[in-house]
Amino acid sequence: MGNIYADEALFKSGILPTTLGKDLTPQQVKRLREAMIEVLKTAIDQGGTTFSDFRGVTGINGNYGGVAWVYGRHKQPCRVCGTPIEKIKLGGRSSHFCPQCQN
């Protein structure tokens, strides 16, 4: 799972991106699994995510970016609580999250 959908699944499950996998409770693992499935289904329904020149097999841009909860929304208000979305670097990659909804 890439950054876009990982950020989204972590948001939907209420888990901070800095949380280590070994520290997740069984309940968090279950929520994360369910969120991953939901996010990927939504992304497929939206035709993926287009940020530059990506096109789906039909040649159409993906629309997931327009419904993203946190990814690509740095400093914008959270769609749930209004807190500005934050962005950090983890392992050399960007990660977006809501510090209020994810704890």
C-alpha positions as CSV (number, residue, x, y, z in Angstrom):
1,M,0.0,0.0,0.0
2,G,1.5,3.4,-1.0
3,N,1.6,6.6,0.9
4,I,-1.7,8.0,-0.4
5,Y,-3.8,5.1,0.7
6,A,-1.7,4.4,3.8
7,D,-2.3,8.0,5.0
8,E,-6.0,7.6,4.3
9,A,-6.4,4.2,6.0
10,L,-4.5,5.5,9.1
11,F,-6.8,8.5,9.3
12,K,-10.0,6.4,8.9
13,S,-8.7,4.1,11.7
14,G,-7.7,6.9,14.0
15,I,-4.0,5.9,14.2
16,L,-1.1,8.3,14.0
17,P,1.4,7.5,11.2
18,T,4.3,7.5,13.8
19,T,2.7,4.5,15.6
20,L,5.0,1.4,15.3
21,G,3.3,-1.7,14.0
22,K,4.5,-3.7,17.0
23,D,2.6,-1.2,19.3
24,L,-0.8,-1.6,17.7
25,T,-3.5,-3.3,19.8
26,P,-5.6,-6.1,18.3
27,Q,-8.5,-3.7,18.0
28,Q,-6.4,-1.1,16.2
29,V,-5.1,-3.8,13.8
30,K,-8.8,-4.8,13.0
31,R,-9.8,-1.1,12.5
32,L,-6.8,-0.6,10.2
33,R,-7.5,-3.7,8.2
34,E,-11.1,-2.6,7.7
35,A,-10.0,1.0,6.8
36,M,-7.5,-0.3,4.2
37,I,-10.2,-2.3,2.5
38,E,-12.6,0.6,2.5
39,V,-10.0,3.1,1.2
40,L,-8.9,0.8,-1.6
41,K,-12.5,0.1,-2.7
42,T,-13.2,3.9,-2.7
43,A,-10.0,4.5,-4.7
44,I,-10.9,1.9,-7.3
45,D,-14.4,3.3,-7.6
46,Q,-12.8,6.8,-8.1
47,G,-10.4,5.5,-10.8
48,G,-7.3,5.9,-8.7
49,T,-5.5,9.1,-7.9
50,T,-4.1,11.6,-10.4
51,F,-1.6,14.2,-9.3
52,S,0.3,14.7,-12.6
53,D,0.1,12.5,-15.7
54,F,-1.4,9.3,-14.3
55,R,-4.3,7.9,-16.3
56,G,-6.3,4.8,-15.7
57,V,-6.6,2.0,-18.3
58,T,-9.5,3.9,-19.9
59,G,-7.3,7.0,-20.3
60,I,-9.3,8.9,-17.7
61,N,-7.8,10.8,-14.7
62,G,-8.4,9.2,-11.3
63,N,-10.7,11.2,-9.0
64,Y,-9.6,9.9,-5.5
65,G,-7.6,13.1,-4.8
66,G,-10.9,15.1,-4.7
67,V,-12.3,12.9,-1.9
68,A,-9.1,12.3,0.1
69,W,-9.4,12.8,3.8
70,V,-5.8,13.9,4.6
71,Y,-3.4,13.1,1.7
72,G,-2.3,16.2,-0.2
73,R,-4.3,18.4,2.2
74,H,-1.4,19.9,4.2
75,K,-2.6,22.9,6.3
76,Q,-6.2,22.5,5.0
77,P,-8.9,21.9,7.7
78,C,-9.7,18.3,8.5
79,R,-13.0,17.3,6.9
80,V,-14.1,15.9,10.3
81,C,-12.9,18.3,13.0
82,G,-11.5,21.4,11.2
83,T,-8.0,21.0,12.7
84,P,-5.3,21.8,10.1
85,I,-3.8,18.7,8.4
86,E,-0.1,18.2,9.2
87,K,2.6,16.7,7.1
88,I,5.7,14.9,8.3
89,K,8.5,12.9,6.8
90,L,8.7,9.2,7.7
91,G,11.4,7.1,6.1
92,G,12.0,9.8,3.5
93,R,8.3,9.9,2.5
94,S,5.6,12.4,3.3
95,S,2.8,11.4,5.6
96,H,-0.3,13.5,6.1
97,F,-2.5,13.3,9.3
98,C,-5.0,15.1,11.5
99,P,-3.4,15.5,15.0
100,Q,-6.9,15.7,16.6
101,C,-8.6,12.7,14.9
102,Q,-5.6,10.5,15.0
103,N,-4.1,9.8,18.4
